[in-house]
């Protein structure tokens, strides 16, 4: 038996009793048989209580409970402190406001309580990081130094399933480029476990790799990695939950998923894409420069050979097919930037 059903029954009984007394009062005012009015208003009250009770009791409470569960603890603490400070200010102003002539003396103290309570919540939640840092004495110096600021004061990032399975985030986290706390929502961890339990061997290996990478992240990362129970009620897809959670926390998403990348950007959410980072830090070669590359396969055109640099950049070598499985010295002739990354075209160097 659900809580909502119980609230409907209780509300129906209370409203029916109230309807009986209201019907008797109406009958006493206008005259007539009281039992008839009592019966009519009993039915009306029972119907109103049956329909409306959950909307004024259980459902608002459940919505508030979900909101509190999804709100970070620091933000919730900031809201409570802001509310208390605002109400204290309103209480200090209540005495001078009560000296005003009626009806202002009765209305203005109540309005002040609402106004300053709201302002206190807004100010504390919007400036919570700076205020908490000030309390701990960890604000940056005027010279712009940032050494005293703890990583917990920085904006966290959400990790997607794809970026955990990829594994490069573990190496990046060790360098300190990601300063904020890395959050792994519980639904992402559940998806990893579901993939690891898959009957398909490829998906199973990917899931197990993701769990291993997550353990490595927790052990080796410079910044803390935390599994959070924050969830989005009423949403089933993991990507949709990540986007909505990022909106609530005002934090970026770290992902390799192209579709999630575009959907998040369309909704104004910052995305940290590991593939874009890898392309940005690849070694830049200009036409005319030389390099050594091992040719591993033949190309699409006649006589071409294909090799790869350490960062994964593809090098297409003219007349390189005879040198498969050999390392050759080549000269770059053209650099092509594609959506998949950077591609180099080269020819065999003469004189070597």
C-alpha positions in Angstrom: 0.0 0.0 0.0 1.6 3.2 -1.2 2.0 6.5 0.8 0.0 8.3 -1.8 -3.0 5.9 -1.5 -3.0 6.2 2.3 -2.9 10.0 2.0 -5.9 9.9 -0.4 -7.9 7.7 2.1 -7.0 10.0 5.1 -7.8 13.1 3.1 -11.1 11.7 1.9 -12.2 10.9 5.5 -11.1 14.3 6.9 -12.7 16.2 4.0 -15.9 14.1 4.3 -16.2 14.9 8.0 -15.6 18.6 7.2 -18.2 18.4 4.5 -20.8 17.1 7.0 -20.2 20.0 9.4 -20.2 22.5 6.5 -23.5 21.1 5.2 -25.1 21.3 8.6 -23.9 24.9 8.9 -25.4 25.7 5.5 -28.7 24.1 6.4 -28.9 26.2 9.6 -28.3 29.4 7.6 -30.7 28.9 4.7 -33.1 26.4 6.3 -34.0 23.0 5.2 -33.3 19.4 6.2 -29.7 19.2 7.6 -29.2 15.6 6.6 -29.7 16.4 2.9 -27.0 19.1 2.9 -24.8 17.0 5.1 -25.0 14.1 2.7 -24.3 16.3 -0.3 -21.3 18.0 1.2 -20.1 14.7 2.6 -19.9 13.3 -1.0 -18.3 16.6 -2.3 -15.8 16.7 0.5 -14.9 13.0 0.1 -14.3 13.5 -3.7 -12.2 16.6 -3.2 -10.1 14.9 -0.5 -9.6 11.8 -2.6 -8.4 13.8 -5.6 -6.5 16.8 -4.1 -4.9 15.4 -1.0 -1.7 14.0 -2.6 -1.1 17.3 -4.4 -0.9 19.2 -1.2 0.7 16.7 1.0 2.7 13.7 -0.4 3.7 15.0 -3.8 5.3 18.3 -2.7 7.1 16.4 0.1 8.5 13.8 -2.4 9.5 16.6 -4.8 11.3 18.4 -2.0 13.0 15.1 -1.0 14.2 14.4 -4.5 15.5 18.0 -4.8 17.4 17.7 -1.5 18.9 14.3 -2.6 20.1 15.8 -5.9 21.6 19.0 -4.3 25.3 18.9 -3.3 25.9 19.0 0.4 27.9 22.2 0.2 25.1 24.0 -1.8 22.5 22.8 0.7 24.6 24.0 3.6 25.0 27.4 1.9 21.3 27.7 1.4 20.5 27.0 5.0 23.1 29.5 6.3 21.8 32.1 3.8 18.3 31.5 5.0 19.3 31.9 8.7 21.3 35.0 8.1 18.4 36.6 6.0 15.9 35.8 8.8 18.2 37.3 11.4 18.4 40.5 9.4 14.6 40.5 8.9 14.2 40.1 12.7 16.4 43.1 13.4 14.3 45.2 11.1 11.0 43.9 12.4 11.0 46.3 15.4 11.4 49.6 13.4 9.0 48.4 10.8 6.4 47.6 13.4 6.5 51.3 14.4 4.9 52.3 11.1 1.2 53.1 10.9 -1.2 50.3 10.1 -1.5 48.3 7.9 2.2 48.7 7.1 3.3 47.7 10.6 1.6 44.3 10.1 2.6 43.7 6.4 6.2 45.0 6.2 7.8 42.7 8.8 6.4 39.7 6.9 7.5 41.0 3.6 11.0 41.7 5.0 11.3 38.1 6.3 10.4 36.8 2.8 12.7 39.2 1.0 15.8 38.9 3.2 15.4 35.1 3.5 15.3 34.8 -0.3 18.3 37.2 -0.8 20.3 35.3 1.8 19.7 32.0 0.0 20.6 33.5 -3.4 23.8 35.2 -2.2 25.1 32.2 -0.3 24.4 29.7 -3.1 25.9 31.9 -5.9 29.0 32.8 -3.9 29.4 29.7 -1.9 32.9 28.7 -3.1 34.3 32.2 -2.3 32.6 32.5 1.0 33.6 29.0 2.2 37.2 29.7 1.0 37.2 33.0 2.9 36.1 31.2 6.1 39.0 28.8 5.7 41.4 31.6 4.9 42.2 30.1 1.5 41.3 32.9 -1.0 43.9 33.6 -3.6 46.3 36.4 -2.9 46.0 39.8 -4.7 48.9 38.9 -7.0 46.7 36.2 -8.5 48.3 33.3 -6.7 46.2 30.2 -6.5 48.3 28.1 -4.2 46.1 28.4 -1.1 43.0 27.3 -2.8 42.0 23.7 -2.2 40.9 21.5 -5.1 37.5 21.0 -3.3 36.8 24.7 -4.0 37.1 24.2 -7.7 34.2 23.2 -9.9 33.9 19.4 -10.2 33.7 17.5 -13.5 31.4 14.6 -14.4 32.9 11.5 -15.9 31.1 9.7 -18.7 31.1 5.9 -19.2 33.0 6.2 -22.5 35.9 8.2 -21.0 36.3 5.8 -18.1 36.5 2.8 -20.5 38.9 4.7 -22.8 41.4 4.9 -19.9 43.4 8.0 -21.0 41.6 10.0 -18.3 43.8 8.1 -15.7 47.0 9.4 -17.3 45.6 12.9 -17.7 44.4 13.0 -14.0 48.0 12.2 -12.9 49.3 15.4 -14.6 47.0 17.7 -12.7 45.3 19.3 -15.7 41.9 18.5 -14.2 41.8 20.6 -11.0 38.3 20.0 -9.7 36.9 16.8 -8.1 36.0 14.1 -10.5 32.5 12.8 -9.9 31.3 9.4 -11.1 27.5 9.2 -10.7 26.1 5.9 -9.4 24.2 5.4 -12.6 27.4 5.5 -14.6 28.9 2.9 -12.3 25.8 0.7 -12.7 26.2 1.0 -16.5 29.8 -0.1 -16.3 28.8 -3.1 -14.2 26.0 -3.9 -16.7 28.5 -3.8 -19.5 31.0 -6.0 -17.6 28.3 -8.6 -17.0 27.3 -8.7 -20.7 27.2 -12.0 -22.5 29.1 -10.5 -25.4 32.8 -10.9 -24.9 33.8 -7.6 -26.4 31.4 -5.6 -24.3 32.3 -7.7 -21.2 36.0 -6.8 -21.7 35.2 -3.2 -22.2 33.2 -3.1 -19.0 35.9 -4.8 -17.0 38.5 -2.4 -18.4 36.3 0.5 -17.3 36.1 -0.9 -13.7 39.9 -1.4 -13.6 40.4 2.2 -14.9 38.1 3.5 -12.3 40.0 1.8 -9.5 43.3 3.1 -11.0 41.8 6.6 -11.0 40.9 6.4 -7.4 44.4 5.2 -6.5 46.6 7.4 -8.7 44.7 10.6 -9.5 46.1 13.9 -8.2 42.6 15.2 -7.6 40.0 13.2 -5.7 37.6 10.8 -7.5 34.3 10.3 -5.8 31.3 8.1 -6.6 28.2 10.1 -5.9 24.6 8.9 -5.3 23.1 12.0 -7.0 20.5 10.9 -9.5 17.8 12.4 -11.8 14.4 10.9 -11.1 12.1 10.1 -14.0 15.0 9.8 -16.6 16.2 6.4 -17.8 19.0 7.2 -20.3 22.4 7.6 -18.8 23.4 10.4 -21.2 20.2 12.4 -20.4 20.9 12.0 -16.7 24.5 13.3 -17.2 23.3 16.4 -19.0 20.6 17.2 -16.5 23.0 16.6 -13.5 25.6 18.8 -15.2 23.0 21.5 -15.5 22.2 21.2 -11.8 25.8 21.2 -10.6 26.9 23.8 -13.3 29.9 21.7 -14.1 31.4 20.3 -17.3 31.2 16.7 -18.6 34.3 14.7 -19.6 33.5 12.4 -22.5 34.6 10.8 -25.7 31.0 10.3 -27.0 30.4 12.4 -30.1 26.6 12.4 -29.7 26.7 13.3 -26.0 29.2 16.0 -26.8 26.9 17.7 -29.3 23.7 17.3 -27.2 25.5 18.9 -24.1 26.9 21.8 -26.2 23.4 22.5 -27.6 22.1 22.8 -24.1 24.9 25.2 -23.0 27.0 22.6 -21.0 30.7 22.7 -21.2 32.3 19.5 -22.5 35.9 18.3 -22.1 36.5 15.9 -24.9 39.6 13.7 -24.6 39.8 13.1 -28.3 39.9 16.9 -29.0 42.6 17.2 -26.3 44.7 14.4 -27.9 44.4 16.1 -31.3 45.4 19.5 -29.8 48.6 18.1 -28.3 49.8 16.1 -31.2 53.2 17.0 -32.6 52.9 19.6 -35.4 54.7 18.8 -38.6 55.0 21.2 -41.5 55.6 20.4 -45.2 59.3 20.0 -45.8 60.1 18.5 -42.3 61.5 15.0 -42.0 60.7 12.2 -39.6 61.1 8.4 -39.2 58.1 6.2 -39.4 57.5 2.4 -39.6 55.3 1.4 -42.5 52.8 -1.2 -41.3 50.4 -1.7 -44.2 49.7 -0.6 -47.8 47.5 2.4 -48.6 44.4 2.8 -50.7 46.3 4.2 -53.7 48.7 2.1 -55.8 52.2 1.9 -54.2 51.3 3.8 -51.0 52.4 2.7 -47.6 50.8 3.7 -44.3 52.5 4.2 -40.9 51.5 5.7 -37.6 53.3 8.0 -35.2 53.4 7.3 -31.4 50.4 9.7 -30.9 48.3 7.8 -33.5 48.8 10.2 -36.4 48.5 8.5 -39.8 51.3 8.9 -42.2 50.7 8.1 -45.9 54.0 7.5 -47.7 54.2 7.6 -51.5 55.9 4.5 -53.0 56.1 3.1 -49.5 54.5 -0.3 -50.2 57.8 -2.1 -50.7 59.0 -1.0 -47.3 56.2 -2.6 -45.2 57.4 -3.7 -41.7 60.5 -1.4 -42.2 61.3 2.0 -40.7 62.0 4.7 -43.3 63.0 8.3 -43.3 60.3 10.5 -45.0 59.7 14.1 -45.8 56.3 15.6 -45.1 54.6 17.0 -48.3 51.1 17.9 -47.0 49.2 18.0 -43.7 45.5 17.3 -43.7 43.3 18.1 -40.7 40.2 15.8 -40.5 37.4 15.2 -38.0 39.2 12.0 -36.9 42.5 13.8 -36.4 45.6 15.0 -38.3 46.9 13.1 -41.3 50.3 13.5 -42.9 51.3 12.8 -46.5 55.0 12.2 -47.2 57.5 10.8 -49.7 60.7 8.8 -49.2 63.7 11.0 -48.4 66.5 10.8 -50.9 70.1 10.3 -49.8 69.2 7.9 -47.0 
